[in-house]
Amino acid sequence: MTLDQLILLTLGATLVACALAVAGLRTYAAGRAQHQTLVERLSQTPPVAGGDRRFAALDRRLRRTAPGRRLELRLAATGLDLTPGEYTVYVASAVAALWLAAQSLLSPFFGPLAAVLGLGAANAFLNWQRQKRIDKFINQLPELARLLANGTQAGLALRTAITMAAEEMDAPAGEELTKVSHALGVGHSLDDALGELAARLPSRELVVLVTTLVLSNRAGGQVVSSLRNLTETLEQRKETRREVRTQLSQVMMTAYAVPLIGLTVLLMMDRAGSGVLDRMTSTFVGQAAVVLAFSLYAAGFLVIRRMSRIDV
């Protein structure tokens, strides 16, 4: 090989290396741009159909505080289409309305009590919505395990099977799996993405499913056979939970009837004689008796709920 041929070969190799380097840099830059765009899109609050979010300024201020961030996580777990700012304004308006209504219909002493009950009812509503979403998700777990087993048996990777299940399943499972798929798309590990799902919707069934998927993904075990067995177990637990809920329905009605009876008696006393509640709450003894009565009704409600709670 002559010197001229060696020079030409060196120049050609250098040009090819430069071209590959430029192509690699372009691909890397495009990937970083797509990653940043996806992160920004996932971090934004989804817009309301037909317009922007209400109370956006208050919402931004709340999100900067620790209570606001906790409220945002609770609202996300319930599946409600509400921002922390909207929820705060709606609850504050409802509490003010209850205060004024109780003060005008009963007596001024019952205004603060009604406001406290309103705050408790708002918190209980969030817990009820969250538990309702968890129960609905638990009912979808057998179908989810079956879809993941079919996908992995067909040769799909577990991440691809999760994305496929997210597209085929209804809410809330479809929405939660979409969040998992997006988290995997922005670089989160499978363990972290599934761990966040278990934290949003805590339940024994979901923990078992997440543990099975994580261990199978780490150790490279038989995902299909594990999911098949888990599907049968989840079906049995689903039927057991339905039977237990049916058996305890009468007890739950009793728990709600106890405080309603007390409220009804209070209204009947006010209608029986004009000014009865005003005279009763005008002294310290009367006020203490009212507070004690409300506390006993609340304690009875909590005791009945606790005695009727059976973890399956």
Secondary structure per residue as TSV (DSSP state, phi and psi in degrees):
chain	resnum	aa	ss	phi	psi
A	1	M	-	360.0	127.2
A	2	T	-	-78.8	170.9
A	3	L	H	-66.0	-38.4
A	4	D	H	-64.5	-41.0
A	5	Q	H	-65.0	-38.9
A	6	L	H	-64.7	-38.9
A	7	I	H	-65.2	-44.6
A	8	L	H	-62.8	-40.3
A	9	L	H	-64.4	-40.0
A	10	T	H	-65.9	-42.8
A	11	L	H	-63.5	-40.2
A	12	G	H	-64.7	-43.7
A	13	A	H	-63.8	-37.4
A	14	T	H	-65.7	-42.4
A	15	L	H	-63.3	-42.2
A	16	V	H	-63.1	-42.7
A	17	A	H	-63.2	-40.7
A	18	C	H	-64.4	-41.5
A	19	A	H	-63.3	-42.6
A	20	L	H	-65.0	-37.8
A	21	A	H	-65.1	-42.2
A	22	V	H	-64.3	-43.4
A	23	A	H	-63.0	-39.8
A	24	G	H	-64.3	-42.2
A	25	L	H	-64.1	-40.3
A	26	R	H	-63.9	-42.7
A	27	T	H	-64.6	-42.1
A	28	Y	H	-63.8	-43.0
A	29	A	H	-64.6	-40.7
A	30	A	H	-64.7	-40.4
A	31	G	H	-64.3	-42.4
A	32	R	H	-62.9	-39.2
A	33	A	H	-65.8	-42.8
A	34	Q	H	-64.3	-40.4
A	35	H	H	-61.7	-45.4
A	36	Q	H	-65.2	-39.7
A	37	T	H	-63.4	-41.9
A	38	L	H	-66.8	-40.1
A	39	V	H	-62.5	-44.0
A	40	E	H	-65.2	-37.5
A	41	R	H	-68.3	-39.1
A	42	L	H	-72.0	-28.6
A	43	S	H	-81.5	-12.7
A	44	Q	S	-84.2	149.8
A	45	T	-	-74.9	129.8
A	46	P	-	-62.7	138.5
A	47	P	-	-73.2	151.8
A	48	V	B	-76.0	141.6
A	49	A	T	-63.7	122.2
A	50	G	T	95.3	5.1
A	51	G	B	165.8	-177.4
A	52	D	-	-83.6	170.2
A	53	R	-	-68.7	145.7
A	54	R	T	-79.9	153.6
A	55	F	T	53.6	47.6
A	56	A	H	-65.1	-37.8
A	57	A	H	-65.0	-45.4
A	58	L	H	-63.9	-37.5
A	59	D	H	-64.0	-42.4
A	60	R	H	-63.6	-38.9
A	61	R	H	-67.8	-39.0
A	62	L	H	-66.4	-37.7
A	63	R	H	-66.8	-18.3
A	64	R	T	-81.7	-12.8
A	65	T	S	-101.3	157.2
A	66	A	H	-65.1	-45.0
A	67	P	H	-60.7	-36.5
A	68	G	H	-65.1	-40.0
A	69	R	H	-67.5	-38.0
A	70	R	H	-65.3	-39.9
A	71	L	H	-64.1	-37.8
A	72	E	H	-62.3	-40.9
A	73	L	H	-66.3	-39.2
A	74	R	H	-65.5	-41.6
A	75	L	H	-65.3	-36.8
A	76	A	H	-64.5	-35.4
A	77	A	H	-71.2	-25.7
A	78	T	H	-81.7	-20.7
A	79	G	T	80.6	6.0
A	80	L	-	-74.8	143.9
A	81	D	S	-86.8	66.0
A	82	L	-	-135.5	143.8
A	83	T	-	-95.2	162.8
A	84	P	H	-56.6	-37.1
A	85	G	H	-65.3	-44.8
A	86	E	H	-63.4	-44.5
A	87	Y	H	-62.1	-41.8
A	88	T	H	-63.4	-43.7
A	89	V	H	-66.6	-42.9
A	90	Y	H	-64.9	-42.2
A	91	V	H	-67.0	-42.3
A	92	A	H	-62.1	-39.3
A	93	S	H	-66.0	-42.7
A	94	A	H	-65.7	-40.3
A	95	V	H	-64.6	-42.1
A	96	A	H	-63.7	-40.6
A	97	A	H	-64.4	-42.3
A	98	L	H	-63.4	-41.1
A	99	W	H	-58.6	-50.7
A	100	L	H	-65.6	-39.6
A	101	A	H	-65.7	-45.7
A	102	A	H	-66.0	-36.6
A	103	Q	H	-68.0	-36.6
A	104	S	H	-83.8	-36.5
A	105	L	H	-83.6	-36.2
A	106	L	T	-106.2	-85.6
A	107	S	-	-160.5	161.4
A	108	P	T	-57.9	-27.7
A	109	F	T	-64.5	-29.1
A	110	F	H	-83.0	-7.1
A	111	G	H	-61.7	-54.9
A	112	P	H	-61.1	-36.4
A	113	L	H	-62.9	-41.1
A	114	A	H	-65.8	-36.1
A	115	A	H	-65.4	-41.7
A	116	V	H	-64.3	-42.1
A	117	L	H	-63.5	-35.6
A	118	G	H	-65.1	-41.9
A	119	L	H	-63.7	-41.8
A	120	G	H	-64.2	-38.3
A	121	A	H	-66.1	-37.9
A	122	A	H	-64.4	-42.1
A	123	N	H	-66.0	-41.1
A	124	A	H	-65.4	-32.6
A	125	F	H	-65.4	-42.2
A	126	L	H	-63.5	-42.7
A	127	N	H	-63.7	-38.2
A	128	W	H	-66.8	-43.4
A	129	Q	H	-63.2	-40.1
A	130	R	H	-65.2	-45.3
A	131	Q	H	-66.6	-36.6
A	132	K	H	-62.0	-41.6
A	133	R	H	-67.7	-38.9
A	134	I	H	-63.7	-44.5
A	135	D	H	-62.6	-40.6
A	136	K	H	-65.9	-38.0
A	137	F	H	-67.0	-38.9
A	138	I	H	-62.1	-39.3
A	139	N	H	-65.3	-23.0
A	140	Q	H	-90.7	-7.7
A	141	L	H	-61.8	-40.9
A	142	P	H	-58.8	-42.1
A	143	E	H	-65.8	-38.9
A	144	L	H	-62.6	-46.1
A	145	A	H	-62.0	-36.5
A	146	R	H	-67.5	-42.1
A	147	L	H	-64.5	-42.4
A	148	L	H	-65.4	-38.3
A	149	A	H	-65.5	-42.6
A	150	N	H	-64.7	-39.6
A	151	G	H	-66.4	-44.9
A	152	T	H	-68.9	-33.1
A	153	Q	H	-67.6	-29.8
A	154	A	T	-78.6	-0.3
A	155	G	T	99.7	5.7
A	156	L	-	-80.5	149.7
A	157	A	-	-69.8	157.3
A	158	L	H	-61.6	-37.9
A	159	R	H	-63.6	-41.0
A	160	T	H	-67.2	-38.5
A	161	A	H	-64.2	-36.8
A	162	I	H	-65.7	-42.3
A	163	T	H	-63.5	-40.6
A	164	M	H	-64.5	-42.3
A	165	A	H	-65.3	-35.5
A	166	A	H	-63.3	-34.3
A	167	E	H	-76.7	-28.2
A	168	E	H	-93.6	-24.7
A	169	M	S	-91.9	152.3
A	170	D	-	-81.3	172.5
A	171	A	T	-70.1	148.6
A	172	P	T	-88.3	-11.4
A	173	A	H	-61.9	-41.8
A	174	G	H	-61.7	-42.3
A	175	E	H	-67.0	-42.8
A	176	E	H	-68.2	-39.3
A	177	L	H	-69.0	-29.8
A	178	T	H	-64.2	-40.1
A	179	K	H	-63.0	-40.5
A	180	V	H	-63.6	-42.5
A	181	S	H	-63.7	-40.4
A	182	H	H	-65.9	-39.9
A	183	A	H	-63.0	-40.1
A	184	L	H	-66.1	-33.2
A	185	G	H	-69.4	-26.7
A	186	V	T	-95.7	10.5
A	187	G	T	106.4	1.5
A	188	H	-	-71.1	150.0
A	189	S	-	-76.4	162.1
A	190	L	H	-63.3	-36.9
A	191	D	H	-62.6	-45.1
A	192	D	H	-68.3	-42.8
A	193	A	H	-63.9	-45.0
A	194	L	H	-70.8	-32.2
A	195	G	H	-64.9	-38.6
A	196	E	H	-64.6	-37.1
A	197	L	H	-63.3	-44.8
A	198	A	H	-65.4	-30.7
A	199	A	H	-73.4	-35.2
A	200	R	H	-69.9	-40.6
A	201	L	S	-126.4	75.8
A	202	P	-	-69.8	129.7
A	203	S	-	-164.9	155.3
A	204	R	H	-65.6	-41.0
A	205	E	H	-61.9	-44.1
A	206	L	H	-67.5	-37.3
A	207	V	H	-61.6	-40.7
A	208	V	H	-63.5	-43.9
A	209	L	H	-63.9	-45.2
A	210	V	H	-63.7	-42.7
A	211	T	H	-62.4	-41.1
A	212	T	H	-62.6	-43.9
A	213	L	H	-67.8	-41.6
A	214	V	H	-66.3	-46.1
A	215	L	H	-66.0	-40.2
A	216	S	H	-65.7	-36.8
A	217	N	H	-69.9	-36.2
A	218	R	H	-72.1	-49.1
A	219	A	H	-89.1	-8.3
A	220	G	T	68.7	34.9
A	221	G	-	-79.8	-171.7
A	222	Q	-	-80.8	94.1
A	223	V	H	-67.5	-38.3
A	224	V	H	-64.4	-50.3
A	225	S	H	-65.0	-37.2
A	226	S	H	-64.0	-42.7
A	227	L	H	-69.8	-34.2
A	228	R	H	-62.2	-47.5
A	229	N	H	-64.5	-39.0
A	230	L	H	-66.5	-34.4
A	231	T	H	-61.1	-44.4
A	232	E	H	-63.6	-41.6
A	233	T	H	-64.3	-41.8
A	234	L	H	-66.1	-35.4
A	235	E	H	-63.2	-42.5
A	236	Q	H	-66.5	-41.6
A	237	R	H	-66.0	-33.8
A	238	K	H	-62.8	-44.4
A	239	E	H	-67.2	-38.2
A	240	T	H	-64.5	-43.3
A	241	R	H	-62.2	-38.1
A	242	R	H	-65.6	-40.8
A	243	E	H	-66.8	-42.7
A	244	V	H	-63.9	-42.0
A	245	R	H	-64.0	-37.1
A	246	T	H	-66.9	-41.1
A	247	Q	H	-66.7	-31.1
A	248	L	T	-95.8	4.3
A	249	S	H	-63.2	-39.0
A	250	Q	H	-67.3	-38.9
A	251	V	H	-64.1	-39.2
A	252	M	H	-65.2	-38.6
A	253	M	H	-63.5	-37.1
A	254	T	H	-63.5	-39.1
A	255	A	H	-61.8	-38.2
A	256	Y	H	-80.4	-26.5
A	257	A	H	-73.4	-29.6
A	258	V	H	-60.6	-54.1
A	259	P	H	-68.6	-29.0
A	260	L	H	-66.1	-34.9
A	261	I	H	-63.1	-43.4
A	262	G	H	-62.6	-41.4
A	263	L	H	-65.9	-38.3
A	264	T	H	-64.8	-42.2
A	265	V	H	-62.1	-39.6
A	266	L	H	-62.8	-42.6
A	267	L	H	-66.8	-37.6
A	268	M	H	-65.6	-38.1
A	269	M	H	-62.6	-39.9
A	270	D	H	-68.0	-35.3
A	271	R	H	-79.0	-24.7
A	272	A	H	-68.2	-37.6
A	273	G	S	-145.5	130.0
A	274	S	T	-68.0	130.2
A	275	G	T	84.3	6.5
A	276	V	H	-63.1	-46.4
A	277	L	H	-68.0	-34.1
A	278	D	H	-63.7	-44.3
A	279	R	H	-68.4	-35.1
A	280	M	H	-68.6	-38.2
A	281	T	T	-93.3	8.3
A	282	S	T	-83.6	-12.5
A	283	T	S	-114.6	160.6
A	284	F	H	-66.3	-36.7
A	285	V	H	-64.7	-43.3
A	286	G	H	-64.7	-42.3
A	287	Q	H	-63.7	-42.0
A	288	A	H	-64.0	-37.9
A	289	A	H	-65.5	-40.1
A	290	V	H	-64.8	-46.4
A	291	V	H	-62.2	-41.4
A	292	L	H	-63.7	-40.1
A	293	A	H	-64.3	-45.4
A	294	F	H	-62.4	-38.9
A	295	S	H	-64.9	-40.0
A	296	L	H	-67.3	-39.9
A	297	Y	H	-63.6	-42.0
A	298	A	H	-64.9	-40.8
A	299	A	H	-64.2	-40.3
A	300	G	H	-62.4	-40.9
A	301	F	H	-61.4	-45.9
A	302	L	H	-67.8	-37.6
A	303	V	H	-66.1	-43.5
A	304	I	H	-64.3	-41.1
A	305	R	H	-63.6	-40.1
A	306	R	H	-68.9	-39.4
A	307	M	H	-69.4	-27.1
A	308	S	T	-92.7	2.1
A	309	R	-	-85.9	116.9
A	310	I	-	-123.6	116.4
A	311	D	-	-83.8	122.4
A	312	V	-	-106.3	360.0
